[in-house]
Amino acid sequence: MGLGWFGAPEHNRWLAQETHALLRLARAAKVPAGFGWIGEDGQVDTSHPVETWITGRMTFAFSVGTLLGVPGCRRYADHGVRVLRNVLRDRVNGGWHSAVRHELDEQGAGVAVQEGARKECYQHAFVLFAAAAATAAGRPGAHDLLVDAMEVYERYWWDEVRGLPLEAYNTDFSKAEDYRGINAAMHTVEAFLVTADVTGDLKWLERALQIIDFAVNQQARAHQWRLPEHYDARWRPVLDYNQDRPADPFRPFGVTPGHGLEWARLTVQAMMALKARGKEAPEWMLDAAEALFDRARSDGWRVDGAPGFVYTTDFEGQPVVHERMHWVVCEGVSAAAALRWAALEQGRQEIELEHFEHCYRAWLDYAEEYLIAEPGRWWHELDQDNRPSTRTWKGHPDVYHALQMTLLPRLPVWPAIPQAVAARKLDAPAPARPSGARQEGGRSRQWGFFGY
């Protein structure tokens, strides 16, 4: 092909340099109660509490850094494990606080003060995710944290009848919220896949597949591959949810193309996890992942006359919130890498590989031009004209999406990142390209010019 970046030594070197830069930036987030929200100045923004989801993501990042052999990452991973086992743990009611504030008592000692009155699946998914990664990295206390997190998830969050997670409770787990959300379900899949890989327990993979089947094979398919975000307690779509708050950071109205890209990646990873177990994956999985990817690309990328992905669309594919989020580009790059690898494994035609490779290069070029202010420091949000914006997010909450984006193109789709790095599969050879003939100019009649 002559234009491929995958496996090219200098491209991998660029990715690795960004990995290291992100891990350096992330160190600034460490605070006594966990990992805080990094502000525009690169320091912790103390107006935000210490949130469990950020601490979980950062613990994952430093656990992966430990496995990569990056000096200094061990103490940050160990800090994350300690605070998840102690400060953020609700010793009275069970589970984990969504957030705490670290304050001083009358004697000047630090005390954690619970923030808010909810327990959330989203937060607990990242505890499980972090615990599995830290266990893979062999960090002290991580195995006990993982056992605890699995037990809590089993007790409170997994709805065995529906094969889907619950969303939220009040503080003491006595009353569940009626709302159900695809965002928490998606991060549950991510946590389950890593947990299955680290523990070897097939139950977590089977549950991940149940969620993927509902979200992708049922809901996304039924809505022309535009996945509804919001549901009632019986998991029926609520298509007008938050119509008056379209830019909500966690429950935005309409369709989120970035989640379509993320679900595409997770679907491929689950498919390859099954293959690694010697099991047949459902026939729909790869085609559905590609359909999700292409719908997100066609609805979200450059659709308002400027480079970048819009944050949300309606169910006809029309933009609603035009801001560009860094994590959407990161998930696009990661999904393109995963789908390309899966297409190679399946012996798909050359033209399909070129589609994913074109997307990969275009989106990384966009990130380099607009999002990366300096190595390791990404603008979290841009406006429609690709200028820094704070409509939805301020500062740089964490490095998790960008870090995974710098690693997934250098790894096979499966095992999951922690186990793959531990097994020294970084920069492992990809499957051989198929021998099918290329079309002149590398363009597909189906995909046209890919929106570039």
C-alpha positions as a Markdown table, in Angstrom:
| # | Residue | x | y | z |
|---|---|---|---|---|
| 1 | Met | 0.0 | 0.0 | 0.0 |
| 2 | Gly | 2.9 | 2.4 | 0.8 |
| 3 | Leu | 0.8 | 4.7 | 3.0 |
| 4 | Gly | 0.1 | 2.5 | 6.0 |
| 5 | Trp | 1.2 | 3.8 | 9.4 |
| 6 | Phe | 0.4 | 0.7 | 11.3 |
| 7 | Gly | 3.6 | -0.9 | 12.5 |
| 8 | Ala | 5.8 | 1.8 | 11.1 |
| 9 | Pro | 8.7 | 2.3 | 13.6 |
| 10 | Glu | 8.6 | 6.1 | 13.6 |
| 11 | His | 4.8 | 6.1 | 13.9 |
| 12 | Asn | 5.0 | 3.8 | 16.9 |
| 13 | Arg | 7.7 | 6.0 | 18.3 |
| 14 | Trp | 5.3 | 9.0 | 18.1 |
| 15 | Leu | 2.6 | 7.0 | 19.8 |
| 16 | Ala | 5.0 | 5.9 | 22.5 |
| 17 | Gln | 6.2 | 9.5 | 23.1 |
| 18 | Glu | 2.6 | 10.6 | 23.6 |
| 19 | Thr | 1.9 | 7.7 | 26.0 |
| 20 | His | 4.8 | 8.8 | 28.1 |
| 21 | Ala | 3.7 | 12.5 | 28.0 |
| 22 | Leu | 0.2 | 11.6 | 29.0 |
| 23 | Leu | 1.5 | 9.6 | 32.0 |
| 24 | Arg | 3.7 | 12.6 | 33.0 |
| 25 | Leu | 0.7 | 15.0 | 32.9 |
| 26 | Ala | -1.4 | 12.6 | 34.8 |
| 27 | Arg | 0.9 | 12.7 | 37.9 |
| 28 | Ala | -0.3 | 16.3 | 38.6 |
| 29 | Ala | -3.8 | 14.8 | 39.4 |
| 30 | Lys | -2.6 | 13.0 | 42.6 |
| 31 | Val | -4.3 | 14.3 | 45.8 |
| 32 | Pro | -4.6 | 12.7 | 49.2 |
| 33 | Ala | -8.1 | 11.4 | 48.5 |
| 34 | Gly | -7.4 | 10.0 | 45.0 |
| 35 | Phe | -6.9 | 11.7 | 41.7 |
| 36 | Gly | -8.4 | 15.1 | 41.1 |
| 37 | Trp | -9.7 | 17.0 | 38.1 |
| 38 | Ile | -6.8 | 18.7 | 36.2 |
| 39 | Gly | -7.6 | 22.3 | 35.3 |
| 40 | Glu | -6.6 | 24.5 | 32.4 |
| 41 | Asp | -3.3 | 25.4 | 34.2 |
| 42 | Gly | -2.3 | 21.7 | 34.5 |
| 43 | Gln | -3.0 | 21.7 | 38.3 |
| 44 | Val | -5.8 | 20.1 | 40.2 |
| 45 | Asp | -9.0 | 22.2 | 40.1 |
| 46 | Thr | -10.1 | 22.1 | 43.8 |
| 47 | Ser | -13.6 | 23.3 | 42.9 |
| 48 | His | -14.3 | 19.7 | 41.8 |
| 49 | Pro | -14.5 | 16.9 | 44.4 |
| 50 | Val | -12.4 | 13.8 | 44.1 |
| 51 | Glu | -14.5 | 11.7 | 41.8 |
| 52 | Thr | -14.4 | 7.9 | 41.8 |
| 53 | Trp | -14.6 | 7.6 | 38.0 |
| 54 | Ile | -11.5 | 9.8 | 37.6 |
| 55 | Thr | -9.6 | 8.0 | 40.3 |
| 56 | Gly | -10.5 | 4.6 | 38.7 |
| 57 | Arg | -9.4 | 5.8 | 35.2 |
| 58 | Met | -6.1 | 7.2 | 36.5 |
| 59 | Thr | -5.4 | 4.0 | 38.5 |
| 60 | Phe | -6.0 | 2.1 | 35.3 |
| 61 | Ala | -3.6 | 4.4 | 33.4 |
| 62 | Phe | -0.8 | 4.1 | 36.0 |
| 63 | Ser | -1.3 | 0.3 | 36.2 |
| 64 | Val | -0.7 | 0.1 | 32.5 |
| 65 | Gly | 2.2 | 2.5 | 32.8 |
| 66 | Thr | 3.6 | 0.1 | 35.4 |
| 67 | Leu | 3.2 | -2.8 | 33.0 |
| 68 | Leu | 5.0 | -0.7 | 30.3 |
| 69 | Gly | 7.9 | -0.3 | 32.6 |
| 70 | Val | 7.6 | 3.5 | 32.9 |
| 71 | Pro | 9.6 | 4.4 | 36.1 |
| 72 | Gly | 7.5 | 6.1 | 38.8 |
| 73 | Cys | 4.1 | 4.7 | 37.7 |
| 74 | Arg | 4.1 | 2.1 | 40.4 |
| 75 | Arg | 3.7 | 4.6 | 43.3 |
| 76 | Tyr | 0.8 | 6.3 | 41.5 |
| 77 | Ala | -1.0 | 3.0 | 40.7 |
| 78 | Asp | -0.5 | 2.0 | 44.4 |
| 79 | His | -1.9 | 5.3 | 45.5 |
| 80 | Gly | -5.0 | 4.6 | 43.4 |
| 81 | Val | -5.5 | 1.1 | 44.9 |
| 82 | Arg | -5.1 | 2.4 | 48.4 |
| 83 | Val | -7.7 | 5.2 | 48.1 |
| 84 | Leu | -10.1 | 2.9 | 46.3 |
| 85 | Arg | -9.8 | 0.5 | 49.2 |
| 86 | Asn | -10.1 | 3.1 | 51.9 |
| 87 | Val | -11.0 | 6.7 | 51.2 |
| 88 | Leu | -13.5 | 6.2 | 48.5 |
| 89 | Arg | -15.0 | 3.1 | 49.9 |
| 90 | Asp | -18.3 | 3.5 | 51.8 |
| 91 | Arg | -17.7 | 1.5 | 54.9 |
| 92 | Val | -21.2 | 2.1 | 56.3 |
| 93 | Asn | -23.5 | 1.3 | 53.3 |
| 94 | Gly | -21.2 | -0.7 | 51.0 |
| 95 | Gly | -19.9 | 0.1 | 47.5 |
| 96 | Trp | -18.1 | 3.3 | 46.6 |
| 97 | His | -19.0 | 6.9 | 47.1 |
| 98 | Ser | -19.4 | 8.8 | 43.8 |
| 99 | Ala | -17.1 | 11.5 | 45.1 |
| 100 | Val | -15.5 | 12.9 | 48.2 |
| 101 | Arg | -14.0 | 16.1 | 49.3 |
| 102 | His | -10.7 | 15.9 | 51.3 |
| 103 | Glu | -11.0 | 18.3 | 54.2 |
| 104 | Leu | -9.2 | 18.9 | 57.5 |
| 105 | Asp | -10.7 | 18.1 | 60.8 |
| 106 | Glu | -10.2 | 20.1 | 64.0 |
| 107 | Gln | -6.8 | 18.5 | 64.6 |
| 108 | Gly | -5.7 | 19.3 | 61.1 |
| 109 | Ala | -5.9 | 15.7 | 59.9 |
| 110 | Gly | -7.3 | 14.9 | 56.5 |
| 111 | Val | -10.8 | 13.5 | 56.4 |
| 112 | Ala | -12.9 | 12.4 | 53.4 |
| 113 | Val | -16.4 | 14.0 | 53.2 |
| 114 | Gln | -18.9 | 12.3 | 51.0 |
| 115 | Glu | -20.1 | 14.4 | 48.1 |
| 116 | Gly | -23.6 | 13.8 | 46.9 |
| 117 | Ala | -26.2 | 11.2 | 47.9 |
| 118 | Arg | -26.1 | 8.6 | 45.0 |
| 119 | Lys | -24.4 | 5.4 | 44.2 |
| 120 | Glu | -23.7 | 5.1 | 40.5 |
| 121 | Cys | -23.0 | 2.2 | 38.2 |
| 122 | Tyr | -20.7 | 4.4 | 36.1 |
| 123 | Gln | -18.5 | 5.0 | 39.1 |
| 124 | His | -18.4 | 1.3 | 40.1 |
| 125 | Ala | -17.6 | 0.2 | 36.6 |
| 126 | Phe | -14.4 | 2.2 | 36.8 |
| 127 | Val | -13.5 | 0.7 | 40.2 |
| 128 | Leu | -13.8 | -2.8 | 38.7 |
| 129 | Phe | -11.8 | -1.6 | 35.6 |
| 130 | Ala | -9.0 | -0.2 | 37.7 |
| 131 | Ala | -8.9 | -3.2 | 40.1 |
| 132 | Ala | -8.5 | -5.6 | 37.2 |
| 133 | Ala | -5.7 | -3.5 | 35.6 |
| 134 | Ala | -3.9 | -3.1 | 38.9 |
| 135 | Thr | -4.2 | -6.9 | 39.5 |
| 136 | Ala | -2.6 | -7.5 | 36.1 |
| 137 | Ala | 0.2 | -5.2 | 37.2 |
| 138 | Gly | 0.7 | -7.1 | 40.4 |
| 139 | Arg | 0.1 | -4.1 | 42.7 |
| 140 | Pro | -0.3 | -4.6 | 46.4 |
| 141 | Gly | -3.9 | -4.9 | 47.5 |
| 142 | Ala | -5.2 | -4.9 | 44.0 |
| 143 | His | -6.4 | -8.5 | 44.1 |
| 144 | Asp | -8.4 | -7.9 | 47.2 |
| 145 | Leu | -9.8 | -4.7 | 45.6 |
| 146 | Leu | -10.8 | -6.8 | 42.6 |
| 147 | Val | -12.6 | -9.4 | 44.7 |
| 148 | Asp | -14.4 | -6.7 | 46.6 |
| 149 | Ala | -15.4 | -4.9 | 43.4 |
| 150 | Met | -16.7 | -8.1 | 41.8 |
| 151 | Glu | -18.7 | -8.9 | 44.9 |
| 152 | Val | -20.3 | -5.4 | 45.0 |
| 153 | Tyr | -21.1 | -5.5 | 41.3 |
| 154 | Glu | -22.8 | -8.9 | 41.7 |
| 155 | Arg | -24.8 | -7.8 | 44.7 |
| 156 | Tyr | -26.1 | -4.4 | 43.6 |
| 157 | Trp | -25.5 | -3.7 | 39.9 |
| 158 | Trp | -26.1 | -6.8 | 37.8 |
| 159 | Asp | -29.7 | -7.5 | 36.9 |
| 160 | Glu | -29.7 | -11.2 | 36.3 |
| 161 | Val | -33.3 | -11.2 | 34.9 |
| 162 | Arg | -32.6 | -8.7 | 32.2 |
| 163 | Gly | -28.9 | -9.4 | 31.7 |
| 164 | Leu | -28.2 | -5.7 | 32.0 |
| 165 | Pro | -26.9 | -3.3 | 34.7 |
| 166 | Leu | -28.9 | -1.0 | 36.9 |
| 167 | Glu | -28.0 | 2.7 | 36.8 |
| 168 | Ala | -28.1 | 4.3 | 40.3 |
| 169 | Tyr | -29.3 | 4.0 | 43.9 |
| 170 | Asn | -29.6 | 6.3 | 46.8 |
| 171 | Thr | -26.7 | 6.2 | 49.3 |
| 172 | Asp | -27.7 | 3.0 | 51.2 |
| 173 | Phe | -28.8 | 1.0 | 48.2 |
| 174 | Ser | -32.4 | 0.9 | 49.4 |
| 175 | Lys | -34.0 | 2.4 | 46.3 |
| 176 | Ala | -32.9 | 2.1 | 42.6 |
| 177 | Glu | -33.4 | 4.9 | 40.1 |
| 178 | Asp | -35.9 | 4.1 | 37.3 |
| 179 | Tyr | -33.6 | 5.5 | 34.6 |
| 180 | Arg | -31.3 | 3.2 | 32.7 |
| 181 | Gly | -28.4 | 4.5 | 30.5 |
| 182 | Ile | -26.3 | 3.1 | 27.7 |
| 183 | Asn | -23.2 | 5.0 | 28.9 |
| 184 | Ala | -22.9 | 3.1 | 32.2 |
| 185 | Ala | -23.7 | -0.1 | 30.4 |
| 186 | Met | -20.9 | 0.6 | 27.9 |
| 187 | His | -18.3 | 1.1 | 30.6 |
| 188 | Thr | -19.6 | -2.0 | 32.4 |
| 189 | Val | -18.8 | -3.9 | 29.2 |
| 190 | Glu | -15.3 | -2.5 | 29.2 |
| 191 | Ala | -14.8 | -3.4 | 32.9 |
| 192 | Phe | -16.2 | -6.9 | 32.3 |
| 193 | Leu | -13.9 | -7.6 | 29.4 |
| 194 | Val | -10.8 | -6.7 | 31.4 |
| 195 | Thr | -12.1 | -8.6 | 34.4 |
| 196 | Ala | -12.7 | -11.7 | 32.3 |
| 197 | Asp | -9.2 | -11.5 | 30.9 |
| 198 | Val | -7.5 | -11.0 | 34.2 |
| 199 | Thr | -9.5 | -13.6 | 36.2 |
| 200 | Gly | -10.1 | -16.1 | 33.4 |
| 201 | Asp | -13.7 | -16.3 | 34.6 |
| 202 | Leu | -15.9 | -16.7 | 31.5 |
| 203 | Lys | -19.0 | -15.4 | 33.3 |
| 204 | Trp | -17.8 | -11.8 | 32.9 |
| 205 | Leu | -17.3 | -12.2 | 29.1 |
| 206 | Glu | -20.7 | -13.8 | 28.8 |
| 207 | Arg | -22.3 | -10.9 | 30.6 |
| 208 | Ala | -20.4 | -8.4 | 28.4 |
| 209 | Leu | -21.9 | -10.2 | 25.4 |
| 210 | Gln | -25.4 | -10.0 | 26.8 |
| 211 | Ile | -25.0 | -6.2 | 27.1 |
| 212 | Ile | -23.5 | -5.9 | 23.6 |
| 213 | Asp | -26.2 | -7.9 | 22.1 |
| 214 | Phe | -28.9 | -5.6 | 23.6 |
| 215 | Ala | -27.1 | -2.4 | 22.8 |
| 216 | Val | -25.7 | -3.2 | 19.4 |
| 217 | Asn | -27.6 | -6.1 | 17.8 |
| 218 | Gln | -31.0 | -4.9 | 19.1 |
| 219 | Gln | -31.1 | -1.2 | 19.8 |
| 220 | Ala | -28.6 | 0.2 | 17.4 |
| 221 | Arg | -29.8 | -2.1 | 14.6 |
| 222 | Ala | -33.4 | -1.0 | 15.2 |
| 223 | His | -32.5 | 2.7 | 15.0 |
| 224 | Gln | -30.4 | 2.6 | 11.8 |
| 225 | Trp | -27.2 | 2.2 | 13.9 |
| 226 | Arg | -27.9 | 5.4 | 15.9 |
| 227 | Leu | -27.8 | 4.0 | 19.4 |
| 228 | Pro | -30.3 | 5.5 | 21.9 |
| 229 | Glu | -28.6 | 6.7 | 25.0 |
| 230 | His | -31.6 | 6.7 | 27.5 |
| 231 | Tyr | -34.1 | 4.1 | 28.7 |
| 232 | Asp | -36.7 | 3.6 | 31.3 |
| 233 | Ala | -36.6 | 0.9 | 34.1 |
| 234 | Arg | -37.8 | -1.8 | 31.6 |
| 235 | Trp | -35.0 | -0.8 | 29.1 |
| 236 | Arg | -37.4 | 0.9 | 26.6 |
| 237 | Pro | -35.8 | 3.8 | 24.8 |
| 238 | Val | -36.7 | 7.3 | 25.9 |
| 239 | Leu | -35.8 | 9.2 | 22.7 |
| 240 | Asp | -36.7 | 12.7 | 24.0 |
| 241 | Tyr | -34.7 | 12.4 | 27.3 |
| 242 | Asn | -32.9 | 15.7 | 28.2 |
| 243 | Gln | -34.1 | 17.4 | 25.0 |
| 244 | Asp | -33.9 | 20.7 | 27.0 |
| 245 | Arg | -30.4 | 19.9 | 28.2 |
| 246 | Pro | -28.7 | 18.7 | 24.9 |
| 247 | Ala | -25.1 | 19.3 | 26.1 |
| 248 | Asp | -25.3 | 17.4 | 29.4 |
| 249 | Pro | -21.9 | 15.8 | 30.0 |
| 250 | Phe | -23.2 | 12.4 | 31.0 |
| 251 | Arg | -26.8 | 12.2 | 29.7 |
| 252 | Pro | -27.0 | 14.3 | 26.5 |
| 253 | Phe | -30.1 | 14.3 | 24.3 |
| 254 | Gly | -30.1 | 12.3 | 21.2 |
| 255 | Val | -27.3 | 10.2 | 19.7 |
| 256 | Thr | -23.6 | 10.4 | 20.7 |
| 257 | Pro | -21.5 | 9.4 | 17.7 |
| 258 | Gly | -18.5 | 8.9 | 20.0 |
| 259 | His | -20.3 | 6.1 | 21.8 |
| 260 | Gly | -21.1 | 4.5 | 18.4 |
| 261 | Leu | -17.3 | 4.4 | 17.8 |
| 262 | Glu | -16.6 | 3.1 | 21.3 |
| 263 | Trp | -19.3 | 0.3 | 21.1 |
| 264 | Ala | -17.7 | -0.7 | 17.7 |
| 265 | Arg | -14.4 | -1.2 | 19.4 |
| 266 | Leu | -15.8 | -3.1 | 22.3 |
| 267 | Thr | -17.8 | -5.3 | 20.0 |
| 268 | Val | -14.7 | -6.3 | 18.1 |
| 269 | Gln | -12.8 | -6.9 | 21.3 |
| 270 | Ala | -15.5 | -9.1 | 22.7 |
| 271 | Met | -15.6 | -11.0 | 19.4 |
| 272 | Met | -11.8 | -11.6 | 19.5 |
| 273 | Ala | -12.1 | -12.6 | 23.2 |
| 274 | Leu | -14.5 | -15.3 | 22.2 |
| 275 | Lys | -12.1 | -16.5 | 19.5 |
| 276 | Ala | -9.2 | -16.6 | 22.0 |
| 277 | Arg | -11.4 | -18.9 | 24.1 |
| 278 | Gly | -12.0 | -21.2 | 21.1 |
| 279 | Lys | -15.6 | -20.2 | 20.9 |
| 280 | Glu | -17.6 | -19.1 | 17.9 |
| 281 | Ala | -18.7 | -15.4 | 17.9 |
| 282 | Pro | -22.2 | -14.6 | 16.7 |
| 283 | Glu | -22.1 | -13.9 | 13.0 |
| 284 | Trp | -23.5 | -10.4 | 13.3 |
| 285 | Met | -20.7 | -9.0 | 15.5 |
| 286 | Leu | -18.1 | -7.7 | 13.0 |
| 287 | Asp | -20.7 | -6.5 | 10.5 |
| 288 | Ala | -22.5 | -4.7 | 13.2 |
| 289 | Ala | -19.3 | -3.1 | 14.5 |
| 290 | Glu | -18.5 | -1.8 | 11.0 |
| 291 | Ala | -22.1 | -0.5 | 10.6 |
| 292 | Leu | -21.8 | 1.4 | 14.0 |
| 293 | Phe | -18.4 | 2.8 | 13.0 |
| 294 | Asp | -19.6 | 4.0 | 9.6 |
| 295 | Arg | -22.8 | 5.5 | 10.9 |
| 296 | Ala | -20.9 | 7.5 | 13.6 |
| 297 | Arg | -18.4 | 8.6 | 10.9 |
| 298 | Ser | -21.0 | 9.7 | 8.4 |
| 299 | Asp | -23.2 | 11.4 | 11.0 |
| 300 | Gly | -20.5 | 13.0 | 13.1 |
| 301 | Trp | -17.3 | 13.7 | 11.1 |
| 302 | Arg | -17.1 | 17.1 | 9.3 |
| 303 | Val | -20.8 | 17.3 | 8.9 |
| 304 | Asp | -21.1 | 21.0 | 9.8 |
| 305 | Gly | -18.4 | 22.3 | 7.4 |
| 306 | Ala | -15.4 | 22.1 | 9.7 |
| 307 | Pro | -13.1 | 19.3 | 10.7 |
| 308 | Gly | -13.9 | 17.3 | 13.8 |
| 309 | Phe | -16.8 | 15.2 | 15.2 |
| 310 | Val | -19.9 | 16.9 | 16.5 |
| 311 | Tyr | -20.8 | 15.8 | 20.1 |
| 312 | Thr | -24.4 | 14.8 | 19.4 |
| 313 | Thr | -27.0 | 14.4 | 16.7 |
| 314 | Asp | -30.8 | 13.7 | 16.6 |
| 315 | Phe | -32.2 | 10.5 | 15.3 |
| 316 | Glu | -32.1 | 11.7 | 11.7 |
| 317 | Gly | -28.4 | 12.3 | 12.0 |
| 318 | Gln | -28.6 | 16.1 | 12.2 |
| 319 | Pro | -26.1 | 17.8 | 14.5 |
| 320 | Val | -27.5 | 19.0 | 17.8 |
| 321 | Val | -24.4 | 19.9 | 19.8 |
| 322 | His | -21.5 | 21.0 | 17.6 |
| 323 | Glu | -18.7 | 21.1 | 20.1 |
| 324 | Arg | -15.9 | 18.6 | 19.5 |
| 325 | Met | -14.8 | 16.4 | 22.4 |
| 326 | His | -11.3 | 15.0 | 22.4 |
| 327 | Trp | -12.5 | 11.6 | 23.6 |
| 328 | Val | -14.6 | 11.1 | 20.4 |
| 329 | Val | -11.5 | 11.4 | 18.2 |
| 330 | Cys | -9.6 | 9.1 | 20.5 |
| 331 | Glu | -12.3 | 6.4 | 20.3 |
| 332 | Gly | -12.5 | 6.9 | 16.5 |
| 333 | Val | -8.8 | 6.2 | 16.2 |
| 334 | Ser | -9.0 | 3.2 | 18.5 |
| 335 | Ala | -12.0 | 1.8 | 16.7 |
| 336 | Ala | -10.4 | 2.2 | 13.3 |
| 337 | Ala | -7.3 | 0.3 | 14.6 |
| 338 | Ala | -9.4 | -2.5 | 16.1 |
| 339 | Leu | -11.6 | -2.9 | 13.1 |
| 340 | Arg | -8.6 | -3.0 | 10.8 |
| 341 | Trp | -7.0 | -5.7 | 12.9 |
| 342 | Ala | -10.3 | -7.7 | 12.9 |
| 343 | Ala | -10.7 | -7.2 | 9.1 |
| 344 | Leu | -7.1 | -8.6 | 8.7 |
| 345 | Glu | -8.0 | -11.6 | 10.9 |
| 346 | Gln | -11.1 | -12.3 | 8.8 |
| 347 | Gly | -9.3 | -11.9 | 5.5 |
| 348 | Arg | -11.5 | -9.0 | 4.4 |
| 349 | Gln | -10.9 | -7.2 | 1.1 |
| 350 | Glu | -8.1 | -4.6 | 0.8 |
| 351 | Ile | -10.5 | -1.8 | 0.2 |
| 352 | Glu | -12.0 | -2.3 | 3.7 |
| 353 | Leu | -8.5 | -2.1 | 5.2 |
| 354 | Glu | -7.9 | 1.1 | 3.3 |
| 355 | His | -11.1 | 2.6 | 4.7 |
| 356 | Phe | -10.0 | 2.1 | 8.3 |
| 357 | Glu | -6.5 | 3.2 | 7.5 |
| 358 | His | -7.7 | 6.4 | 5.9 |
| 359 | Cys | -9.9 | 7.2 | 8.9 |
| 360 | Tyr | -7.1 | 6.4 | 11.3 |
| 361 | Arg | -4.7 | 8.8 | 9.5 |
| 362 | Ala | -7.3 | 11.6 | 9.1 |
| 363 | Trp | -8.4 | 11.5 | 12.7 |
| 364 | Leu | -4.8 | 11.4 | 14.1 |
| 365 | Asp | -3.9 | 14.4 | 11.8 |
| 366 | Tyr | -6.9 | 16.2 | 13.2 |
| 367 | Ala | -5.8 | 15.5 | 16.8 |
| 368 | Glu | -2.3 | 16.7 | 16.1 |
| 369 | Glu | -3.5 | 19.9 | 14.5 |
| 370 | Tyr | -6.3 | 20.9 | 16.8 |
| 371 | Leu | -6.4 | 18.9 | 20.0 |
| 372 | Ile | -2.9 | 18.3 | 21.2 |
| 373 | Ala | -1.8 | 21.7 | 22.8 |
| 374 | Glu | 1.5 | 20.1 | 23.7 |
| 375 | Pro | 2.7 | 16.5 | 24.2 |
| 376 | Gly | 0.4 | 15.0 | 26.8 |
| 377 | Arg | -1.9 | 18.0 | 27.1 |
| 378 | Trp | -5.1 | 17.7 | 25.0 |
| 379 | Trp | -7.9 | 20.2 | 24.8 |
| 380 | His | -10.8 | 18.4 | 26.2 |
| 381 | Glu | -13.4 | 20.3 | 24.2 |
| 382 | Leu | -13.4 | 22.6 | 21.1 |
| 383 | Asp | -16.1 | 24.7 | 19.6 |
| 384 | Gln | -17.5 | 24.4 | 16.1 |
| 385 | Asp | -14.6 | 26.5 | 14.8 |
| 386 | Asn | -12.1 | 24.2 | 16.6 |
| 387 | Arg | -11.2 | 26.8 | 19.3 |
| 388 | Pro | -11.0 | 25.7 | 23.0 |
| 389 | Ser | -14.4 | 25.6 | 24.6 |
| 390 | Thr | -15.9 | 25.0 | 28.1 |
| 391 | Arg | -19.6 | 24.6 | 27.2 |
| 392 | Thr | -19.7 | 21.1 | 28.6 |
| 393 | Trp | -16.3 | 20.4 | 30.2 |
| 394 | Lys | -13.6 | 22.6 | 31.7 |
| 395 | Gly | -10.0 | 21.5 | 32.1 |
| 396 | His | -8.5 | 18.0 | 31.5 |
| 397 | Pro | -10.4 | 15.5 | 33.7 |
| 398 | Asp | -8.2 | 12.5 | 32.9 |
| 399 | Val | -6.0 | 10.8 | 30.3 |
| 400 | Tyr | -7.8 | 7.5 | 29.9 |
| 401 | His | -9.2 | 7.9 | 26.3 |
| 402 | Ala | -6.0 | 9.4 | 24.9 |
| 403 | Leu | -3.8 | 6.8 | 26.6 |
| 404 | Gln | -5.7 | 3.9 | 25.2 |
| 405 | Met | -5.6 | 5.5 | 21.8 |
| 406 | Thr | -1.8 | 5.6 | 21.9 |
| 407 | Leu | -1.6 | 1.9 | 22.8 |
| 408 | Leu | -4.4 | 0.1 | 20.9 |
| 409 | Pro | -2.8 | 0.7 | 17.4 |
| 410 | Arg | 0.4 | -1.0 | 18.7 |
| 411 | Leu | -1.4 | -4.1 | 20.2 |
| 412 | Pro | -3.6 | -6.9 | 18.9 |
| 413 | Val | -7.3 | -6.4 | 19.6 |
| 414 | Trp | -7.2 | -9.1 | 22.3 |
| 415 | Pro | -6.0 | -9.7 | 25.0 |
| 416 | Ala | -7.2 | -6.5 | 26.8 |
| 417 | Ile | -4.6 | -3.8 | 27.2 |
| 418 | Pro | -3.2 | -4.7 | 30.6 |
| 419 | Gln | -2.8 | -8.4 | 29.8 |
| 420 | Ala | -1.5 | -7.7 | 26.3 |
| 421 | Val | 1.2 | -5.3 | 27.6 |
| 422 | Ala | 2.1 | -7.8 | 30.3 |
| 423 | Ala | 2.4 | -10.5 | 27.7 |
| 424 | Arg | 4.8 | -8.2 | 25.7 |
| 425 | Lys | 2.6 | -8.0 | 22.7 |
| 426 | Leu | 3.3 | -4.4 | 22.1 |
| 427 | Asp | 4.3 | -3.8 | 18.5 |
| 428 | Ala | 3.6 | -7.5 | 17.7 |
| 429 | Pro | 3.2 | -8.3 | 14.0 |
| 430 | Ala | -0.3 | -7.9 | 12.6 |
| 431 | Pro | -2.0 | -10.7 | 10.7 |
| 432 | Ala | -1.0 | -10.9 | 7.0 |
| 433 | Arg | -2.9 | -8.6 | 4.6 |
| 434 | Pro | -5.3 | -10.4 | 2.2 |
| 435 | Ser | -4.2 | -11.0 | -1.3 |
| 436 | Gly | -7.4 | -9.4 | -2.9 |
| 437 | Ala | -6.9 | -6.9 | -5.7 |
| 438 | Arg | -7.0 | -3.2 | -4.8 |
| 439 | Gln | -9.3 | -0.8 | -6.6 |
| 440 | Glu | -7.5 | 2.0 | -8.3 |
| 441 | Gly | -6.9 | 5.0 | -6.1 |
| 442 | Gly | -7.9 | 3.1 | -3.0 |
| 443 | Arg | -11.5 | 4.4 | -3.1 |
| 444 | Ser | -14.6 | 2.4 | -2.4 |
| 445 | Arg | -17.8 | 2.9 | -4.3 |
| 446 | Gln | -19.6 | 2.3 | -1.0 |
| 447 | Trp | -17.6 | 4.7 | 1.1 |
| 448 | Gly | -16.7 | 7.3 | -1.5 |
| 449 | Phe | -14.0 | 9.6 | -0.2 |
| 450 | Phe | -14.6 | 8.7 | 3.4 |
| 451 | Gly | -15.6 | 12.3 | 4.4 |
| 452 | Tyr | -12.1 | 13.7 | 4.2 |
